[in-house]
């Protein structure tokens, strides 16, 4: 599903965020990406999202070298990927339903299909009963679950998460990770960047470890 082939990323011609990264994530895998702040986790995810291009090497997703995508192909490519952020990135002037429905509205789905899929996504994260609430009325854990519902409403084949539990307490963090495991069980490939080593160790999935922009560990699931 994802293949990095000798990938490097420099910013400004000097700062090397990633150096000679090589790994593969198989379709249907759930993998954690760890490392200290500044290790290169976010840069790696941005390459997969095609928000950045590698300075060298190739990033392949579903067999395609995504750096070679034409600009007109990028929006369609990104619709195949669900993304969950640490800070939720919700629209606070829209209710929960409207936040989750936004990706479907952007792609021009029919209103009936939008309603059906939005409520199905909210039901999966346990927030169907809060569809009329504004984000400000929700707890941090509920806001994160809205972000997850929005990320999966398009039924993506690949789900990326950048520190999705960074602002949550241990129990809420575990609940959020359980949601990711649920989506992985139905075939979604999941890649999560996280510094919560204790939680990652309990979940027993494959772990990729970055240090100063280099891949220094690849521990298989136990």
PLY file of the C-alpha trace (Angstrom):
ply
format ascii 1.0
element vertex 222
property float x
property float y
property float z
element edge 221
property int vertex1
property int vertex2
end_header
0.00 0.00 0.00
2.82 2.42 0.93
6.43 2.15 -0.21
9.28 4.56 0.55
12.32 3.95 -1.66
15.51 5.75 -0.55
13.48 8.84 0.30
15.08 12.06 1.46
13.52 15.44 2.18
15.37 18.73 2.55
13.90 22.11 3.34
15.59 25.27 2.12
18.36 23.22 0.59
19.99 22.70 3.99
17.79 21.16 6.70
17.47 17.43 6.14
14.13 16.31 7.61
14.32 12.76 6.21
17.33 10.79 4.98
17.36 7.53 2.98
14.02 6.22 4.27
13.12 2.71 3.10
10.04 0.77 4.23
6.81 -0.80 3.01
3.38 -0.96 4.60
1.18 -3.73 3.25
-2.47 -3.24 2.41
-4.56 -3.85 5.53
-1.68 -3.31 7.99
-1.83 -1.10 11.08
1.53 0.53 11.80
2.80 3.06 14.32
5.42 5.68 13.51
7.36 6.93 16.55
10.24 9.24 17.32
11.12 12.37 19.26
9.73 15.78 18.36
11.44 16.82 15.13
12.37 13.26 14.18
10.53 13.57 10.86
7.15 11.95 11.56
5.05 14.83 10.25
7.30 15.31 7.22
6.85 11.64 6.34
3.06 11.89 6.59
3.05 15.07 4.49
4.87 13.19 1.74
2.19 10.49 1.74
-0.55 13.15 1.61
1.28 14.74 -1.35
1.52 18.04 0.54
5.27 17.79 -0.07
7.43 16.05 -2.65
10.59 14.14 -1.78
13.92 15.76 -2.54
15.11 12.35 -3.68
13.79 8.81 -3.84
10.22 7.71 -4.50
7.04 7.51 -2.46
4.59 4.99 -3.88
1.00 4.57 -2.73
-1.04 1.72 -4.19
1.77 1.19 -6.69
1.84 4.78 -8.00
4.75 7.21 -7.72
2.68 10.04 -6.25
5.27 12.74 -6.96
4.44 12.19 -10.62
0.74 12.93 -10.23
-0.52 15.80 -12.36
-1.91 18.71 -10.35
-5.41 17.84 -11.57
-5.06 14.30 -10.15
-4.03 15.34 -6.64
-7.53 16.18 -5.27
-8.84 12.77 -6.36
-5.79 11.06 -4.84
-6.30 12.83 -1.51
-9.93 11.73 -1.38
-8.64 8.15 -1.07
-6.87 9.06 2.17
-8.44 9.86 5.54
-6.39 12.15 7.78
-6.77 12.72 11.53
-4.92 15.60 13.20
-3.99 16.24 16.82
-5.84 19.56 16.87
-8.97 18.14 15.19
-9.21 21.05 12.68
-12.97 21.25 13.08
-15.06 24.17 11.85
-16.47 25.68 15.02
-19.26 27.57 13.23
-20.73 24.28 11.95
-22.39 21.51 13.89
-21.02 17.98 14.14
-23.07 16.70 11.19
-21.85 19.50 8.91
-18.20 18.96 9.91
-18.34 15.27 9.07
-20.33 15.83 5.86
-17.86 18.40 4.48
-15.67 15.98 2.42
-18.79 14.54 0.76
-20.12 18.00 -0.02
-16.79 18.98 -1.59
-16.85 15.97 -3.91
-20.46 16.73 -4.91
-22.26 13.73 -3.41
-26.05 13.67 -3.47
-27.76 15.05 -0.33
-29.36 11.70 0.50
-25.99 9.94 0.19
-24.34 12.63 2.31
-26.91 12.15 5.07
-26.63 8.36 5.00
-22.85 8.18 5.03
-22.41 10.99 7.54
-24.73 9.37 10.05
-23.08 5.98 9.46
-19.67 7.50 10.24
-20.97 9.22 13.35
-22.57 5.98 14.49
-19.23 4.16 14.13
-17.54 6.62 16.49
-20.47 6.68 18.93
-21.58 10.26 18.30
-24.76 9.93 16.27
-26.68 11.43 19.19
-24.51 14.58 19.06
-24.94 15.38 15.36
-26.59 18.76 16.09
-24.02 19.83 18.69
-21.39 22.46 17.97
-17.75 21.40 18.45
-17.37 23.83 21.37
-19.99 21.80 23.24
-17.95 18.60 22.99
-15.13 17.24 25.12
-11.65 16.87 23.65
-12.20 13.14 23.13
-15.51 13.75 21.39
-13.94 16.37 19.13
-11.27 13.87 18.15
-13.92 11.28 17.36
-15.67 13.82 15.11
-12.33 14.27 13.34
-12.08 10.51 12.86
-15.64 10.31 11.52
-14.82 13.05 9.01
-11.66 11.17 7.99
-13.51 7.91 7.29
-16.76 9.24 5.80
-15.30 8.79 2.29
-14.46 5.15 3.12
-10.74 5.67 2.44
-8.43 2.76 1.80
-5.70 4.51 3.80
-6.08 6.29 7.15
-3.28 8.53 8.47
-3.17 10.06 11.95
-0.67 12.62 13.26
-0.45 12.46 17.08
-4.22 11.81 17.38
-4.09 11.28 21.17
-1.56 13.98 22.03
-4.03 16.09 24.02
-6.04 13.28 25.62
-5.80 11.44 28.92
-4.76 7.76 28.95
-8.27 6.30 28.93
-9.48 8.53 26.09
-6.28 7.77 24.20
-6.95 4.04 24.51
-10.54 4.56 23.32
-9.35 6.44 20.24
-6.81 3.74 19.41
-9.56 1.13 19.69
-11.46 3.02 16.99
-8.43 2.89 14.71
-8.15 -0.86 15.33
-11.85 -1.25 14.47
-11.33 0.42 11.09
-8.21 -1.64 10.50
-10.17 -4.86 11.12
-12.47 -4.05 8.20
-9.51 -3.69 5.84
-8.40 -0.05 6.14
-4.62 0.45 6.11
-3.72 2.60 9.14
-0.51 4.56 9.81
-0.36 6.50 13.09
2.38 8.88 14.18
2.55 8.90 17.98
5.00 9.49 20.80
2.91 7.52 23.34
5.26 4.56 23.64
3.45 2.95 26.57
0.15 2.86 24.68
1.83 1.63 21.50
3.52 -1.20 23.41
0.17 -2.42 24.75
-1.42 -2.52 21.29
1.20 -4.85 19.75
1.29 -3.57 16.18
4.29 -2.99 13.95
6.38 0.06 14.94
8.61 2.19 12.70
11.02 4.39 14.68
12.60 7.59 13.40
15.56 9.43 14.88
16.86 12.68 13.37
15.17 11.95 10.07
16.45 8.38 9.75
14.61 5.11 10.13
16.41 3.38 13.02
13.91 0.68 13.91
11.25 -1.54 12.32
9.70 -3.79 14.94
7.15 -6.29 13.73
3.88 -6.87 15.59
4.14 -9.30 18.51
0 1
1 2
2 3
3 4
4 5
5 6
6 7
7 8
8 9
9 10
10 11
11 12
12 13
13 14
14 15
15 16
16 17
17 18
18 19
19 20
20 21
21 22
22 23
23 24
24 25
25 26
26 27
27 28
28 29
29 30
30 31
31 32
32 33
33 34
34 35
35 36
36 37
37 38
38 39
39 40
40 41
41 42
42 43
43 44
44 45
45 46
46 47
47 48
48 49
49 50
50 51
51 52
52 53
53 54
54 55
55 56
56 57
57 58
58 59
59 60
60 61
61 62
62 63
63 64
64 65
65 66
66 67
67 68
68 69
69 70
70 71
71 72
72 73
73 74
74 75
75 76
76 77
77 78
78 79
79 80
80 81
81 82
82 83
83 84
84 85
85 86
86 87
87 88
88 89
89 90
90 91
91 92
92 93
93 94
94 95
95 96
96 97
97 98
98 99
99 100
100 101
101 102
102 103
103 104
104 105
105 106
106 107
107 108
108 109
109 110
110 111
111 112
112 113
113 114
114 115
115 116
116 117
117 118
118 119
119 120
120 121
121 122
122 123
123 124
124 125
125 126
126 127
127 128
128 129
129 130
130 131
131 132
132 133
133 134
134 135
135 136
136 137
137 138
138 139
139 140
140 141
141 142
142 143
143 144
144 145
145 146
146 147
147 148
148 149
149 150
150 151
151 152
152 153
153 154
154 155
155 156
156 157
157 158
158 159
159 160
160 161
161 162
162 163
163 164
164 165
165 166
166 167
167 168
168 169
169 170
170 171
171 172
172 173
173 174
174 175
175 176
176 177
177 178
178 179
179 180
180 181
181 182
182 183
183 184
184 185
185 186
186 187
187 188
188 189
189 190
190 191
191 192
192 193
193 194
194 195
195 196
196 197
197 198
198 199
199 200
200 201
201 202
202 203
203 204
204 205
205 206
206 207
207 208
208 209
209 210
210 211
211 212
212 213
213 214
214 215
215 216
216 217
217 218
218 219
219 220
220 221
